[in-house]
Amino acid sequence: MLKLVLLAVALLASSCARQTPERRYTIHGEIVSLEPDGNIAKIKHQAIEGWMGAMTMEFPVRSGQEYKALKQGDCITATVFVRDLNFSIGEIQHDAVQPGECLH
């Protein structure tokens, strides 16, 4: 009986330790502002297919090196990484567009 209880506790603990798989989405947008505390980029973005509509919101940038390469007004394409309620961006590419053409 003790072995059965220990097995049940072990199974319960292992199921609690599992994380939700990380989902990935593509984002296209323009850097509106940057906040160095927390490596936050405020991005005006197009709809993110499968996740959310177009809007302006703040995204934590996963890599400090990628964050340092961003400037206000940059037009970017990146990956949004989502796990549960946590999200961040990475794999950032700068798009070659004319000024004012970022979201067209």
Gaussian input, Z-matrix of N, CA and C with variables (Angstrom, degrees):
# hf/3-21g

backbone

0 1
 N
 C     1     B1
 C     2     B2     1     A1
 N     3     B3     2     A2     1     D1
 C     4     B4     3     A3     2     D2
 C     5     B5     4     A4     3     D3
 N     6     B6     5     A5     4     D4
 C     7     B7     6     A6     5     D5
 C     8     B8     7     A7     6     D6
 N     9     B9     8     A8     7     D7
 C    10    B10     9     A9     8     D8
 C    11    B11    10    A10     9     D9
 N    12    B12    11    A11    10    D10
 C    13    B13    12    A12    11    D11
 C    14    B14    13    A13    12    D12
 N    15    B15    14    A14    13    D13
 C    16    B16    15    A15    14    D14
 C    17    B17    16    A16    15    D15
 N    18    B18    17    A17    16    D16
 C    19    B19    18    A18    17    D17
 C    20    B20    19    A19    18    D18
 N    21    B21    20    A20    19    D19
 C    22    B22    21    A21    20    D20
 C    23    B23    22    A22    21    D21
 N    24    B24    23    A23    22    D22
 C    25    B25    24    A24    23    D23
 C    26    B26    25    A25    24    D24
 N    27    B27    26    A26    25    D25
 C    28    B28    27    A27    26    D26
 C    29    B29    28    A28    27    D27
 N    30    B30    29    A29    28    D28
 C    31    B31    30    A30    29    D29
 C    32    B32    31    A31    30    D30
 N    33    B33    32    A32    31    D31
 C    34    B34    33    A33    32    D32
 C    35    B35    34    A34    33    D33
 N    36    B36    35    A35    34    D34
 C    37    B37    36    A36    35    D35
 C    38    B38    37    A37    36    D36
 N    39    B39    38    A38    37    D37
 C    40    B40    39    A39    38    D38
 C    41    B41    40    A40    39    D39
 N    42    B42    41    A41    40    D40
 C    43    B43    42    A42    41    D41
 C    44    B44    43    A43    42    D42
 N    45    B45    44    A44    43    D43
 C    46    B46    45    A45    44    D44
 C    47    B47    46    A46    45    D45
 N    48    B48    47    A47    46    D46
 C    49    B49    48    A48    47    D47
 C    50    B50    49    A49    48    D48
 N    51    B51    50    A50    49    D49
 C    52    B52    51    A51    50    D50
 C    53    B53    52    A52    51    D51
 N    54    B54    53    A53    52    D52
 C    55    B55    54    A54    53    D53
 C    56    B56    55    A55    54    D54
 N    57    B57    56    A56    55    D55
 C    58    B58    57    A57    56    D56
 C    59    B59    58    A58    57    D57
 N    60    B60    59    A59    58    D58
 C    61    B61    60    A60    59    D59
 C    62    B62    61    A61    60    D60
 N    63    B63    62    A62    61    D61
 C    64    B64    63    A63    62    D62
 C    65    B65    64    A64    63    D63
 N    66    B66    65    A65    64    D64
 C    67    B67    66    A66    65    D65
 C    68    B68    67    A67    66    D66
 N    69    B69    68    A68    67    D67
 C    70    B70    69    A69    68    D68
 C    71    B71    70    A70    69    D69
 N    72    B72    71    A71    70    D70
 C    73    B73    72    A72    71    D71
 C    74    B74    73    A73    72    D72
 N    75    B75    74    A74    73    D73
 C    76    B76    75    A75    74    D74
 C    77    B77    76    A76    75    D75
 N    78    B78    77    A77    76    D76
 C    79    B79    78    A78    77    D77
 C    80    B80    79    A79    78    D78
 N    81    B81    80    A80    79    D79
 C    82    B82    81    A81    80    D80
 C    83    B83    82    A82    81    D81
 N    84    B84    83    A83    82    D82
 C    85    B85    84    A84    83    D83
 C    86    B86    85    A85    84    D84
 N    87    B87    86    A86    85    D85
 C    88    B88    87    A87    86    D86
 C    89    B89    88    A88    87    D87
 N    90    B90    89    A89    88    D88
 C    91    B91    90    A90    89    D89
 C    92    B92    91    A91    90    D90
 N    93    B93    92    A92    91    D91
 C    94    B94    93    A93    92    D92
 C    95    B95    94    A94    93    D93
 N    96    B96    95    A95    94    D94
 C    97    B97    96    A96    95    D95
 C    98    B98    97    A97    96    D96
 N    99    B99    98    A98    97    D97
 C   100   B100    99    A99    98    D98
 C   101   B101   100   A100    99    D99
 N   102   B102   101   A101   100   D100
 C   103   B103   102   A102   101   D101
 C   104   B104   103   A103   102   D102
 N   105   B105   104   A104   103   D103
 C   106   B106   105   A105   104   D104
 C   107   B107   106   A106   105   D105
 N   108   B108   107   A107   106   D106
 C   109   B109   108   A108   107   D107
 C   110   B110   109   A109   108   D108
 N   111   B111   110   A110   109   D109
 C   112   B112   111   A111   110   D110
 C   113   B113   112   A112   111   D111
 N   114   B114   113   A113   112   D112
 C   115   B115   114   A114   113   D113
 C   116   B116   115   A115   114   D114
 N   117   B117   116   A116   115   D115
 C   118   B118   117   A117   116   D116
 C   119   B119   118   A118   117   D117
 N   120   B120   119   A119   118   D118
 C   121   B121   120   A120   119   D119
 C   122   B122   121   A121   120   D120
 N   123   B123   122   A122   121   D121
 C   124   B124   123   A123   122   D122
 C   125   B125   124   A124   123   D123
 N   126   B126   125   A125   124   D124
 C   127   B127   126   A126   125   D125
 C   128   B128   127   A127   126   D126
 N   129   B129   128   A128   127   D127
 C   130   B130   129   A129   128   D128
 C   131   B131   130   A130   129   D129
 N   132   B132   131   A131   130   D130
 C   133   B133   132   A132   131   D131
 C   134   B134   133   A133   132   D132
 N   135   B135   134   A134   133   D133
 C   136   B136   135   A135   134   D134
 C   137   B137   136   A136   135   D135
 N   138   B138   137   A137   136   D136
 C   139   B139   138   A138   137   D137
 C   140   B140   139   A139   138   D138
 N   141   B141   140   A140   139   D139
 C   142   B142   141   A141   140   D140
 C   143   B143   142   A142   141   D141
 N   144   B144   143   A143   142   D142
 C   145   B145   144   A144   143   D143
 C   146   B146   145   A145   144   D144
 N   147   B147   146   A146   145   D145
 C   148   B148   147   A147   146   D146
 C   149   B149   148   A148   147   D147
 N   150   B150   149   A149   148   D148
 C   151   B151   150   A150   149   D149
 C   152   B152   151   A151   150   D150
 N   153   B153   152   A152   151   D151
 C   154   B154   153   A153   152   D152
 C   155   B155   154   A154   153   D153
 N   156   B156   155   A155   154   D154
 C   157   B157   156   A156   155   D155
 C   158   B158   157   A157   156   D156
 N   159   B159   158   A158   157   D157
 C   160   B160   159   A159   158   D158
 C   161   B161   160   A160   159   D159
 N   162   B162   161   A161   160   D160
 C   163   B163   162   A162   161   D161
 C   164   B164   163   A163   162   D162
 N   165   B165   164   A164   163   D163
 C   166   B166   165   A165   164   D164
 C   167   B167   166   A166   165   D165
 N   168   B168   167   A167   166   D166
 C   169   B169   168   A168   167   D167
 C   170   B170   169   A169   168   D168
 N   171   B171   170   A170   169   D169
 C   172   B172   171   A171   170   D170
 C   173   B173   172   A172   171   D171
 N   174   B174   173   A173   172   D172
 C   175   B175   174   A174   173   D173
 C   176   B176   175   A175   174   D174
 N   177   B177   176   A176   175   D175
 C   178   B178   177   A177   176   D176
 C   179   B179   178   A178   177   D177
 N   180   B180   179   A179   178   D178
 C   181   B181   180   A180   179   D179
 C   182   B182   181   A181   180   D180
 N   183   B183   182   A182   181   D181
 C   184   B184   183   A183   182   D182
 C   185   B185   184   A184   183   D183
 N   186   B186   185   A185   184   D184
 C   187   B187   186   A186   185   D185
 C   188   B188   187   A187   186   D186
 N   189   B189   188   A188   187   D187
 C   190   B190   189   A189   188   D188
 C   191   B191   190   A190   189   D189
 N   192   B192   191   A191   190   D190
 C   193   B193   192   A192   191   D191
 C   194   B194   193   A193   192   D192
 N   195   B195   194   A194   193   D193
 C   196   B196   195   A195   194   D194
 C   197   B197   196   A196   195   D195
 N   198   B198   197   A197   196   D196
 C   199   B199   198   A198   197   D197
 C   200   B200   199   A199   198   D198
 N   201   B201   200   A200   199   D199
 C   202   B202   201   A201   200   D200
 C   203   B203   202   A202   201   D201
 N   204   B204   203   A203   202   D202
 C   205   B205   204   A204   203   D203
 C   206   B206   205   A205   204   D204
 N   207   B207   206   A206   205   D205
 C   208   B208   207   A207   206   D206
 C   209   B209   208   A208   207   D207
 N   210   B210   209   A209   208   D208
 C   211   B211   210   A210   209   D209
 C   212   B212   211   A211   210   D210
 N   213   B213   212   A212   211   D211
 C   214   B214   213   A213   212   D212
 C   215   B215   214   A214   213   D213
 N   216   B216   215   A215   214   D214
 C   217   B217   216   A216   215   D215
 C   218   B218   217   A217   216   D216
 N   219   B219   218   A218   217   D217
 C   220   B220   219   A219   218   D218
 C   221   B221   220   A220   219   D219
 N   222   B222   221   A221   220   D220
 C   223   B223   222   A222   221   D221
 C   224   B224   223   A223   222   D222
 N   225   B225   224   A224   223   D223
 C   226   B226   225   A225   224   D224
 C   227   B227   226   A226   225   D225
 N   228   B228   227   A227   226   D226
 C   229   B229   228   A228   227   D227
 C   230   B230   229   A229   228   D228
 N   231   B231   230   A230   229   D229
 C   232   B232   231   A231   230   D230
 C   233   B233   232   A232   231   D231
 N   234   B234   233   A233   232   D232
 C   235   B235   234   A234   233   D233
 C   236   B236   235   A235   234   D234
 N   237   B237   236   A236   235   D235
 C   238   B238   237   A237   236   D236
 C   239   B239   238   A238   237   D237
 N   240   B240   239   A239   238   D238
 C   241   B241   240   A240   239   D239
 C   242   B242   241   A241   240   D240
 N   243   B243   242   A242   241   D241
 C   244   B244   243   A243   242   D242
 C   245   B245   244   A244   243   D243
 N   246   B246   245   A245   244   D244
 C   247   B247   246   A246   245   D245
 C   248   B248   247   A247   246   D246
 N   249   B249   248   A248   247   D247
 C   250   B250   249   A249   248   D248
 C   251   B251   250   A250   249   D249
 N   252   B252   251   A251   250   D250
 C   253   B253   252   A252   251   D251
 C   254   B254   253   A253   252   D252
 N   255   B255   254   A254   253   D253
 C   256   B256   255   A255   254   D254
 C   257   B257   256   A256   255   D255
 N   258   B258   257   A257   256   D256
 C   259   B259   258   A258   257   D257
 C   260   B260   259   A259   258   D258
 N   261   B261   260   A260   259   D259
 C   262   B262   261   A261   260   D260
 C   263   B263   262   A262   261   D261
 N   264   B264   263   A263   262   D262
 C   265   B265   264   A264   263   D263
 C   266   B266   265   A265   264   D264
 N   267   B267   266   A266   265   D265
 C   268   B268   267   A267   266   D266
 C   269   B269   268   A268   267   D267
 N   270   B270   269   A269   268   D268
 C   271   B271   270   A270   269   D269
 C   272   B272   271   A271   270   D270
 N   273   B273   272   A272   271   D271
 C   274   B274   273   A273   272   D272
 C   275   B275   274   A274   273   D273
 N   276   B276   275   A275   274   D274
 C   277   B277   276   A276   275   D275
 C   278   B278   277   A277   276   D276
 N   279   B279   278   A278   277   D277
 C   280   B280   279   A279   278   D278
 C   281   B281   280   A280   279   D279
 N   282   B282   281   A281   280   D280
 C   283   B283   282   A282   281   D281
 C   284   B284   283   A283   282   D282
 N   285   B285   284   A284   283   D283
 C   286   B286   285   A285   284   D284
 C   287   B287   286   A286   285   D285
 N   288   B288   287   A287   286   D286
 C   289   B289   288   A288   287   D287
 C   290   B290   289   A289   288   D288
 N   291   B291   290   A290   289   D289
 C   292   B292   291   A291   290   D290
 C   293   B293   292   A292   291   D291
 N   294   B294   293   A293   292   D292
 C   295   B295   294   A294   293   D293
 C   296   B296   295   A295   294   D294
 N   297   B297   296   A296   295   D295
 C   298   B298   297   A297   296   D296
 C   299   B299   298   A298   297   D297
 N   300   B300   299   A299   298   D298
 C   301   B301   300   A300   299   D299
 C   302   B302   301   A301   300   D300
 N   303   B303   302   A302   301   D301
 C   304   B304   303   A303   302   D302
 C   305   B305   304   A304   303   D303
 N   306   B306   305   A305   304   D304
 C   307   B307   306   A306   305   D305
 C   308   B308   307   A307   306   D306
 N   309   B309   308   A308   307   D307
 C   310   B310   309   A309   308   D308
 C   311   B311   310   A310   309   D309

   B1=1.4521
   B2=1.5300
   B3=1.3250
   B4=1.4608
   B5=1.5275
   B6=1.3457
   B7=1.4613
   B8=1.5281
   B9=1.3098
   B10=1.4547
   B11=1.5315
   B12=1.3265
   B13=1.4646
   B14=1.5249
   B15=1.3396
   B16=1.4580
   B17=1.5298
   B18=1.3296
   B19=1.4572
   B20=1.5271
   B21=1.3194
   B22=1.4643
   B23=1.5258
   B24=1.3288
   B25=1.4654
   B26=1.5287
   B27=1.3291
   B28=1.4619
   B29=1.5256
   B30=1.3275
   B31=1.4613
   B32=1.5244
   B33=1.3124
   B34=1.4550
   B35=1.5271
   B36=1.3022
   B37=1.4647
   B38=1.5219
   B39=1.3234
   B40=1.4657
   B41=1.5189
   B42=1.3211
   B43=1.4606
   B44=1.5223
   B45=1.3264
   B46=1.4627
   B47=1.5242
   B48=1.3209
   B49=1.4520
   B50=1.5273
   B51=1.3235
   B52=1.4616
   B53=1.5176
   B54=1.3313
   B55=1.4499
   B56=1.5178
   B57=1.3052
   B58=1.4533
   B59=1.5226
   B60=1.3159
   B61=1.4675
   B62=1.5314
   B63=1.3085
   B64=1.4570
   B65=1.5236
   B66=1.3297
   B67=1.4590
   B68=1.5290
   B69=1.3312
   B70=1.4607
   B71=1.5234
   B72=1.3330
   B73=1.4535
   B74=1.5296
   B75=1.3277
   B76=1.4580
   B77=1.5166
   B78=1.3339
   B79=1.4613
   B80=1.5272
   B81=1.3344
   B82=1.4661
   B83=1.5247
   B84=1.3258
   B85=1.4551
   B86=1.5066
   B87=1.3311
   B88=1.4601
   B89=1.5275
   B90=1.3229
   B91=1.4644
   B92=1.5253
   B93=1.3339
   B94=1.4600
   B95=1.5217
   B96=1.3395
   B97=1.4640
   B98=1.5273
   B99=1.3301
   B100=1.4701
   B101=1.5175
   B102=1.3203
   B103=1.4600
   B104=1.5253
   B105=1.3406
   B106=1.4603
   B107=1.5357
   B108=1.3367
   B109=1.4694
   B110=1.5182
   B111=1.3203
   B112=1.4549
   B113=1.5131
   B114=1.3450
   B115=1.4732
   B116=1.5235
   B117=1.3345
   B118=1.4559
   B119=1.5278
   B120=1.3271
   B121=1.4558
   B122=1.5225
   B123=1.3184
   B124=1.4627
   B125=1.5209
   B126=1.3415
   B127=1.4571
   B128=1.5206
   B129=1.3357
   B130=1.4647
   B131=1.5197
   B132=1.3365
   B133=1.4617
   B134=1.5140
   B135=1.3274
   B136=1.4584
   B137=1.5267
   B138=1.3275
   B139=1.4655
   B140=1.5272
   B141=1.3196
   B142=1.4626
   B143=1.5160
   B144=1.3301
   B145=1.4637
   B146=1.5294
   B147=1.3177
   B148=1.4561
   B149=1.5183
   B150=1.3588
   B151=1.4613
   B152=1.5262
   B153=1.3470
   B154=1.4671
   B155=1.5256
   B156=1.3200
   B157=1.4550
   B158=1.5185
   B159=1.3233
   B160=1.4639
   B161=1.5257
   B162=1.3216
   B163=1.4629
   B164=1.5139
   B165=1.3103
   B166=1.4607
   B167=1.5185
   B168=1.3352
   B169=1.4653
   B170=1.5201
   B171=1.3151
   B172=1.4598
   B173=1.5245
   B174=1.3274
   B175=1.4568
   B176=1.5232
   B177=1.3307
   B178=1.4615
   B179=1.5313
   B180=1.3316
   B181=1.4578
   B182=1.5302
   B183=1.3317
   B184=1.4699
   B185=1.5242
   B186=1.3125
   B187=1.4606
   B188=1.5237
   B189=1.3250
   B190=1.4636
   B191=1.5189
   B192=1.3085
   B193=1.4593
   B194=1.5299
   B195=1.3272
   B196=1.4660
   B197=1.5274
   B198=1.3323
   B199=1.4614
   B200=1.5244
   B201=1.3277
   B202=1.4688
   B203=1.5271
   B204=1.3241
   B205=1.4709
   B206=1.5279
   B207=1.3432
   B208=1.4683
   B209=1.5224
   B210=1.3429
   B211=1.4593
   B212=1.5229
   B213=1.3167
   B214=1.4621
   B215=1.5262
   B216=1.3284
   B217=1.4509
   B218=1.5178
   B219=1.3598
   B220=1.4617
   B221=1.5166
   B222=1.3208
   B223=1.4583
   B224=1.5260
   B225=1.3229
   B226=1.4642
   B227=1.5299
   B228=1.3070
   B229=1.4590
   B230=1.5115
   B231=1.3238
   B232=1.4655
   B233=1.5235
   B234=1.3103
   B235=1.4611
   B236=1.5150
   B237=1.3329
   B238=1.4643
   B239=1.5249
   B240=1.3142
   B241=1.4634
   B242=1.5220
   B243=1.3348
   B244=1.4650
   B245=1.5225
   B246=1.3289
   B247=1.4653
   B248=1.5203
   B249=1.3161
   B250=1.4659
   B251=1.5296
   B252=1.3294
   B253=1.4575
   B254=1.5274
   B255=1.3170
   B256=1.4582
   B257=1.5223
   B258=1.3228
   B259=1.4583
   B260=1.5227
   B261=1.3217
   B262=1.4581
   B263=1.5185
   B264=1.3413
   B265=1.4573
   B266=1.5156
   B267=1.3189
   B268=1.4575
   B269=1.5150
   B270=1.3309
   B271=1.4695
   B272=1.5281
   B273=1.3331
   B274=1.4700
   B275=1.5258
   B276=1.3284
   B277=1.4620
   B278=1.5201
   B279=1.3162
   B280=1.4638
   B281=1.5249
   B282=1.3293
   B283=1.4610
   B284=1.5266
   B285=1.3144
   B286=1.4689
   B287=1.5257
   B288=1.3239
   B289=1.4693
   B290=1.5250
   B291=1.2982
   B292=1.4699
   B293=1.5311
   B294=1.3429
   B295=1.4663
   B296=1.5355
   B297=1.3081
   B298=1.4605
   B299=1.5137
   B300=1.3391
   B301=1.4576
   B302=1.5292
   B303=1.2875
   B304=1.4577
   B305=1.5314
   B306=1.2949
   B307=1.4658
   B308=1.5255
   B309=1.3189
   B310=1.4655
   B311=1.5073
   A1=110.61
   A2=117.25
   A3=121.28
   A4=110.30
   A5=116.72
   A6=120.05
   A7=110.47
   A8=117.22
   A9=121.59
   A10=110.80
   A11=117.50
   A12=122.13
   A13=109.83
   A14=117.61
   A15=121.17
   A16=111.14
   A17=116.41
   A18=120.42
   A19=110.48
   A20=117.68
   A21=121.70
   A22=110.59
   A23=117.88
   A24=122.17
   A25=110.07
   A26=117.61
   A27=121.53
   A28=111.26
   A29=117.16
   A30=120.26
   A31=111.65
   A32=116.49
   A33=120.93
   A34=110.35
   A35=117.47
   A36=121.61
   A37=111.04
   A38=117.92
   A39=119.84
   A40=111.20
   A41=118.46
   A42=119.79
   A43=110.80
   A44=118.44
   A45=121.70
   A46=110.69
   A47=117.88
   A48=122.36
   A49=112.10
   A50=118.00
   A51=120.49
   A52=110.15
   A53=115.83
   A54=120.34
   A55=109.70
   A56=114.32
   A57=119.74
   A58=107.84
   A59=117.76
   A60=118.75
   A61=111.35
   A62=115.66
   A63=120.95
   A64=109.35
   A65=116.39
   A66=121.52
   A67=108.33
   A68=116.53
   A69=122.25
   A70=109.26
   A71=115.35
   A72=122.06
   A73=108.74
   A74=116.16
   A75=120.69
   A76=109.25
   A77=115.88
   A78=122.22
   A79=108.66
   A80=115.41
   A81=122.92
   A82=105.97
   A83=116.51
   A84=117.39
   A85=113.86
   A86=113.56
   A87=122.56
   A88=109.55
   A89=116.45
   A90=121.13
   A91=107.96
   A92=116.31
   A93=122.48
   A94=110.13
   A95=116.10
   A96=121.09
   A97=109.09
   A98=114.60
   A99=121.39
   A100=109.73
   A101=116.35
   A102=122.43
   A103=108.12
   A104=117.80
   A105=120.20
   A106=113.87
   A107=117.21
   A108=118.94
   A109=107.69
   A110=116.49
   A111=121.35
   A112=113.85
   A113=117.46
   A114=121.04
   A115=111.15
   A116=116.23
   A117=122.74
   A118=110.11
   A119=116.19
   A120=122.00
   A121=108.65
   A122=116.10
   A123=120.59
   A124=106.35
   A125=116.49
   A126=122.10
   A127=110.46
   A128=115.35
   A129=121.66
   A130=104.50
   A131=116.83
   A132=119.24
   A133=113.10
   A134=113.58
   A135=121.50
   A136=107.85
   A137=116.27
   A138=120.11
   A139=109.10
   A140=115.58
   A141=121.83
   A142=105.89
   A143=114.83
   A144=121.12
   A145=111.56
   A146=115.42
   A147=121.59
   A148=114.68
   A149=117.48
   A150=118.36
   A151=113.39
   A152=119.30
   A153=119.86
   A154=111.05
   A155=114.31
   A156=120.61
   A157=112.29
   A158=115.21
   A159=121.30
   A160=109.69
   A161=116.39
   A162=122.49
   A163=109.55
   A164=116.42
   A165=122.81
   A166=106.95
   A167=116.30
   A168=119.80
   A169=110.79
   A170=115.62
   A171=122.15
   A172=110.89
   A173=115.03
   A174=122.29
   A175=109.38
   A176=118.31
   A177=119.45
   A178=108.43
   A179=116.62
   A180=121.84
   A181=107.04
   A182=116.30
   A183=121.91
   A184=113.50
   A185=116.62
   A186=121.37
   A187=110.60
   A188=115.65
   A189=120.13
   A190=111.58
   A191=116.71
   A192=121.02
   A193=110.18
   A194=117.51
   A195=120.37
   A196=110.69
   A197=116.69
   A198=120.56
   A199=110.39
   A200=116.89
   A201=121.48
   A202=112.27
   A203=118.11
   A204=121.87
   A205=112.28
   A206=117.72
   A207=121.11
   A208=110.98
   A209=114.83
   A210=121.63
   A211=108.40
   A212=116.21
   A213=120.47
   A214=108.53
   A215=116.87
   A216=122.17
   A217=114.31
   A218=117.34
   A219=119.85
   A220=110.40
   A221=115.65
   A222=122.00
   A223=106.06
   A224=116.77
   A225=120.05
   A226=112.38
   A227=113.55
   A228=123.38
   A229=104.53
   A230=117.08
   A231=120.53
   A232=109.83
   A233=114.77
   A234=121.52
   A235=108.84
   A236=116.19
   A237=121.33
   A238=106.12
   A239=116.01
   A240=122.47
   A241=107.44
   A242=117.24
   A243=121.89
   A244=109.66
   A245=115.86
   A246=122.25
   A247=106.80
   A248=115.67
   A249=122.24
   A250=108.68
   A251=118.20
   A252=121.32
   A253=112.88
   A254=117.49
   A255=122.07
   A256=110.46
   A257=116.50
   A258=120.97
   A259=109.44
   A260=115.54
   A261=122.71
   A262=107.86
   A263=116.08
   A264=119.40
   A265=110.43
   A266=115.00
   A267=122.53
   A268=108.91
   A269=115.85
   A270=121.31
   A271=109.54
   A272=115.89
   A273=122.67
   A274=110.62
   A275=114.78
   A276=122.31
   A277=108.39
   A278=115.88
   A279=120.49
   A280=108.42
   A281=115.95
   A282=121.58
   A283=109.62
   A284=116.45
   A285=122.19
   A286=108.01
   A287=116.38
   A288=121.66
   A289=108.66
   A290=114.51
   A291=120.59
   A292=108.70
   A293=117.80
   A294=119.98
   A295=110.38
   A296=116.38
   A297=122.73
   A298=114.45
   A299=117.97
   A300=121.74
   A301=112.89
   A302=118.54
   A303=122.53
   A304=113.12
   A305=118.22
   A306=120.57
   A307=113.26
   A308=116.81
   A309=119.91
   A310=111.12
   D1=-41.76
   D2=178.98
   D3=-61.25
   D4=-39.90
   D5=179.07
   D6=-62.92
   D7=-38.46
   D8=179.43
   D9=-65.76
   D10=-41.63
   D11=178.10
   D12=-64.67
   D13=-44.25
   D14=179.51
   D15=-63.71
   D16=-38.81
   D17=177.67
   D18=-64.31
   D19=-42.55
   D20=179.19
   D21=-63.45
   D22=-42.13
   D23=178.53
   D24=-64.31
   D25=-42.30
   D26=179.27
   D27=-63.61
   D28=-42.52
   D29=178.45
   D30=-65.05
   D31=-40.67
   D32=178.63
   D33=-64.47
   D34=-43.95
   D35=179.77
   D36=-63.66
   D37=-41.55
   D38=-179.08
   D39=-69.26
   D40=-34.53
   D41=178.73
   D42=-70.98
   D43=-31.78
   D44=177.74
   D45=-71.78
   D46=-29.22
   D47=-176.97
   D48=-77.34
   D49=-18.27
   D50=-179.96
   D51=-67.88
   D52=138.33
   D53=177.80
   D54=-101.65
   D55=153.99
   D56=173.23
   D57=-64.36
   D58=138.36
   D59=178.61
   D60=-60.32
   D61=145.71
   D62=177.71
   D63=-76.07
   D64=130.15
   D65=176.51
   D66=-99.88
   D67=153.36
   D68=-177.78
   D69=-128.90
   D70=135.65
   D71=178.80
   D72=-134.56
   D73=153.63
   D74=176.97
   D75=-94.86
   D76=135.27
   D77=178.22
   D78=-121.15
   D79=137.98
   D80=173.34
   D81=-122.41
   D82=128.14
   D83=179.63
   D84=-172.76
   D85=-176.34
   D86=-178.61
   D87=-116.95
   D88=135.18
   D89=177.31
   D90=-72.81
   D91=117.87
   D92=-179.56
   D93=-88.52
   D94=-41.97
   D95=178.38
   D96=-160.16
   D97=165.22
   D98=-179.77
   D99=-130.03
   D100=137.57
   D101=177.20
   D102=-119.81
   D103=107.89
   D104=-176.56
   D105=-63.12
   D106=-28.69
   D107=176.74
   D108=-72.76
   D109=103.03
   D110=179.31
   D111=97.48
   D112=2.78
   D113=-179.85
   D114=50.91
   D115=57.68
   D116=-176.84
   D117=-104.18
   D118=130.67
   D119=174.64
   D120=-113.32
   D121=123.68
   D122=174.29
   D123=-88.04
   D124=122.43
   D125=-171.87
   D126=-125.47
   D127=129.71
   D128=169.48
   D129=-89.87
   D130=112.45
   D131=-171.03
   D132=-125.62
   D133=158.19
   D134=172.69
   D135=-71.79
   D136=172.25
   D137=175.59
   D138=-56.79
   D139=139.44
   D140=177.02
   D141=-100.46
   D142=102.78
   D143=-172.95
   D144=-54.10
   D145=126.65
   D146=178.43
   D147=86.35
   D148=-2.83
   D149=-176.95
   D150=-132.18
   D151=-53.79
   D152=-177.70
   D153=-158.89
   D154=163.64
   D155=178.74
   D156=-79.29
   D157=175.90
   D158=178.32
   D159=-66.73
   D160=139.62
   D161=178.57
   D162=-172.88
   D163=-178.11
   D164=172.89
   D165=-115.59
   D166=124.49
   D167=179.94
   D168=-153.42
   D169=168.73
   D170=-178.73
   D171=-93.35
   D172=137.70
   D173=178.33
   D174=-127.72
   D175=127.24
   D176=169.77
   D177=-66.28
   D178=140.42
   D179=177.37
   D180=-99.10
   D181=124.67
   D182=-174.98
   D183=-58.78
   D184=-43.34
   D185=-173.18
   D186=-106.71
   D187=128.29
   D188=175.40
   D189=-60.79
   D190=-35.31
   D191=179.47
   D192=-65.65
   D193=-43.48
   D194=177.50
   D195=-65.09
   D196=-39.55
   D197=179.14
   D198=-59.65
   D199=-45.38
   D200=-177.59
   D201=-62.76
   D202=-23.26
   D203=-178.96
   D204=-84.46
   D205=-4.51
   D206=-177.74
   D207=-89.11
   D208=147.27
   D209=174.57
   D210=-134.96
   D211=150.63
   D212=175.25
   D213=-56.98
   D214=135.04
   D215=-179.51
   D216=93.53
   D217=-11.80
   D218=177.70
   D219=-61.60
   D220=140.87
   D221=172.46
   D222=-100.77
   D223=125.73
   D224=-173.83
   D225=-129.99
   D226=158.61
   D227=165.00
   D228=-124.54
   D229=132.30
   D230=-176.61
   D231=-148.40
   D232=176.89
   D233=174.76
   D234=-106.45
   D235=131.76
   D236=172.09
   D237=-96.60
   D238=125.36
   D239=177.80
   D240=-102.08
   D241=124.77
   D242=-175.67
   D243=-126.52
   D244=128.02
   D245=172.25
   D246=-137.90
   D247=115.49
   D248=-175.68
   D249=56.01
   D250=-121.71
   D251=-179.85
   D252=-96.07
   D253=1.90
   D254=-179.03
   D255=-95.98
   D256=139.79
   D257=178.16
   D258=-147.94
   D259=156.46
   D260=175.36
   D261=-160.02
   D262=168.89
   D263=177.05
   D264=-117.15
   D265=154.76
   D266=177.15
   D267=-163.22
   D268=-172.11
   D269=-178.08
   D270=51.39
   D271=45.70
   D272=-173.45
   D273=-79.29
   D274=130.98
   D275=175.09
   D276=-121.23
   D277=137.31
   D278=176.31
   D279=-86.20
   D280=127.34
   D281=-179.29
   D282=-86.63
   D283=139.20
   D284=177.35
   D285=-88.68
   D286=97.94
   D287=178.97
   D288=-137.07
   D289=162.26
   D290=176.25
   D291=-75.41
   D292=149.47
   D293=177.83
   D294=-52.99
   D295=135.56
   D296=179.27
   D297=82.85
   D298=-0.68
   D299=-177.44
   D300=-105.25
   D301=8.31
   D302=-171.56
   D303=-58.02
   D304=-46.96
   D305=-172.90
   D306=-101.23
   D307=20.32
   D308=179.31
   D309=-100.20

